[in-house]
């Protein structure tokens, strides 16, 4: 499934929030879900072995799915597609990596 296919599916979900608020409402709901996920992660990290149980993994999977859904809807309300946001992120990261590779070459290092 592509990002845009996911975005189309997510937009069909019947979510209870005022659509007129556009990206702001979805953003607030996403922040709420990030808080829940963060709390779960803190609980995991505070355990002696920091292992993730199957129950915790299910909770994280559900919360990350909710975050992705709200993020995707926020992207849509901003007039963008998920595919173009993902591609821009890859392009920016690749450009940064290329720059770092160039400045880390021996000819640019001080002797």
N, C-alpha and C positions, 0 to 999 in steps of 0.2 A: 504494500500500500504506500502510495506517495504521501507527502505532507498535504498536498491539496486534496487528495481523496479523503484523508483523515479529516481535514477541515470541513469538507462538504458534509460528511457524516455527523460531525460534532454539531454543526449548525442546525441539524434536524432534531437534536435532543430538546425536549421540552424542559427548559430550565426556568425556575421561578425567580425572575428578577426583572426589573423594569428595563426593557430593551432601549428605551429612550435615553437611558444614562450611558449607553454605548460602552466604550472600553473601561470607563471608571468603575462600574459595578462589577464587571468580570475581574478587573484587577484587584478589587477589594476582596472578592471571594477567593481569588488565587492566593492572596497574602494570608488569608485565614487558613487555607489548606497547608501553606508552607509552615505556618506556626504549628499545626498538628503534626506534620511530618518531622519538623525539627524536634519537637518534644519526644517523639518516638526514637529519633536518632540519639538524643541525649540519654534516654533510658538504656539504649543498647550500649552506648559508649561507657556508661557508668557501671556496667556489669564487669566482673573481674576478668572475663575472657573476651569481652566485646563481641561475642558471637551473635549471629542473627538467627533466631528461631524461625520455623516455618510460619508461625502466627505473625511474628513481626515482619517477615518478608511479605506476607499477604497485606498487612496494614500499609507498609511502604508502597507496594504495588498499587494499591487502591488510591492512596494519597497522591502519589506521583501521577497516576492517571487523571485524577481530578485537576491537579495543577496543570498538566498538559492540556486538558480540555479548556480550562479557563484561559490559559495563555493563548491557545489557538483562537478562541473567540475574541480575545483582546486584539490579536493580530488582525482578524477579519474586520472588527469595528474600526481599526485604524486605517483601513483601506489597503491592506497588504495581504499577501498570501503566505502561507506557511512555507511553501517551496522557495519563494524569493527570499524570505528571511533566513532560511537554512543556507541557501546558496551564498547570500551576502556574508554570512558568518564564516563559511568555508573560505570564500575569497579573501576576506580580511585576515583570517588566520594564516592562510598561505602567503599573503603579501608580507605579513609580519615575520613569518618564518624565513622567507627569502631574504628579507632585510637583515635579520639576525645572522643568517648564514654568511652573508656578504661581509658584515662588520666583524665577524669572528674569524675571517681568513687571516692567515699569517701576515700578509702584507700590510694589514691595518693594525697589527699589534705593535706596541712599543717595545723596543729592545733595550 
